[in-house]
Amino acid sequence: MRFFTKIIILFLILFIPLENKLLASDVYFIDYSKVMNESTAGKKAQNYLKNLLNSSNKKFNETAKKLKEEENKVIGQKNALSKEEYKKKADALRKKVFELNKGRDNLIRDVAAKRKKAGDEMLKKLNPILGKYMEENNISVVIDKKNVLMGDKKFEITSQIIEILNKEFKSINLN
């Protein structure tokens, strides 16, 4: 019986650390933000959204400048206009400002929705690529780098996944 106990203890001492090492080598991590920002499709989507936002903001700023000029003109005419006429012009101006702000809010919502759509589509394309990569390289678990407190760089597979993704997925349709 003592011999049997010694064999079990010896077995536990020898093979438990080996099991932990095997588990640790099967866990890899990927920087999903880097994939979104540095892959070809991700860069194109980011640039599209940035250009959409910049061009729309430029139009909104021009409109706001015109409304400011119109406001100054109405304020300058305050003494020359009747109260009713001044009130009509001020109300019309408020309505234009309200429409401008509503348009800006709609743009922000639209860009946010398109950004979410891009992320969802990227994830949809990334999952099979990641699954195939895991199968080919005998990887058990891949986690997002933001959830890793500390890890050896040799377990990061971001650049390999970006390379594969760039070959298989060129752009995201955001329209």
N, C-alpha and C positions, 0 to 999 in steps of 0.2 A: 504494500500500500504506500509506503514511503517512497519507493522508487517511482511509482506512478505519479505521486504528487510532485516530485522533483522534475519529472519529464514535463508535466503541465506548466510548472513555473518557468522552466527553461524555454518552453515553447512560447509562452506569453512574453518573456523578456526579449526573445529574438524576433518574433514576428509582429508584435504590436507597433514598434517604431517603424518597421518596414511598411506596414499598412498605412500609417500616417504619412510617410513620404510618398507613397503611391497616390494617396488622395490629394496631397498638396500639388503634385505635378499635373493633376488632371483639371485644375482650376485655373482658368485664364481670365484676363479682363480686357475690355475694349473701351475706348474713350468715345462714347456715342456723340458727344458734342463736336469732337474733332471730325468724326465721320460726316456729320451734317454740314460742317463748315468747310472742310477741305476736299471732299469728294467732288467730282465734276458736276454731278447732278445737284448736290447741295450748294455749291458755289453759284451755279446758274440760278437756282431758286432764290438764294440770298440776294444776288444782284438784281434780279427781276423785282423782288419786293422792295429793295432799297430804292431802285429807280422809280418805281410806282409811287412810293411815299414821297420822294424828293420832288418829282414833277407835280404831284398833286399839292404838296405844301407850297410850292412856288406859285401855283395858280391861286391857292387860298390866300397867300400873302399879298398877291397883287390885288385881289378882290377886297381884302381887308384895307389895303392902302386907299383904294378908290372910295370905300365906304367912309373912311376917316376924312378924306377930302370932302365928300358929300356932307358929312356931319358938320365940318367946319363951315361949309357954305350955308347950311341950314341955320346954324347958330349965328352966323353973320347977318342973316336975313330976319332974325327974330323980331327986331323992332319994326321992320318994314312990313311984315306979314300980320294978318289978323290972327287972333288966337286959334280959330278953327283951322285956318290954313297951315299955321305952324304945327298944330297938333297932328294934322294929316301927314305932313312931311316927316315929322318925328316918328310917328307910328309906322310909316312906310319904311323908314330907315331901320327901326327896331326889328321889323319883320325881315329885312334883308340880312341883318346881323344874325338873327335867329336861324335863318336858312343857311348862312355861312357856317355857323357852329354845328348845325345839324349835319351838314355835308362833311365837316371834319370828323365828327363822331362816326358817321357811316364809313368813312375811309379807314379810320383806325380799326373798326370792327371787321371790315372787309380784309384788311391786311392781316389781322390776327387770325381770321378764319383761313386765309390762304396759307399762312405760316403753319397752322395746325394741320391743314390738309397735306402740306409738303412733308411735315414730320411723319404723319401717318403713312403716306405713300412710301417714304424712304424706309420706314420700319417694315412695311409690307414686303418691299424688295430685299431688305437686308436679312430678314429672318431665314428664307431658304438658303441664301448664300452662307450665312453663319452656320446653319444646320449642316450643310454639305461640308464646310470647312472643319467643323467639329468631328464629323464622321470620318473624314479622310485623315485627320491628325489625332484620332483617339482622345478627344477632349470631352470630359464629362460635363463641365460647367463653365459658362462664360458669363461674367457679371460686368456691369457698367463700372467704369473706373471711379466715378464719383462716390460709389459705395465701398471702395477699397481704401482702407486707412493707410496701409503700406503694403507694397508688393515688389517683388523682383521684376526689373524691366524685361527680363527674358520671358515673362508670362503675359506681356502685353502684345496683343495681336492686331492693334488698330491699323498699322500701316499695311499689313497683309490684306486685311479686309477692305480697306480703301482701294487698294490696287485691284482686287477682284471686282469690287463694286463699280469702279470706273470702266472696266472692260464690259460689264454686263448691263449697266444702267447709266445712260448718258444724260437724261434730263427728266424733270418732273413737270407734268402738265398742271399748271395752276389756274387755268381758265375754266 
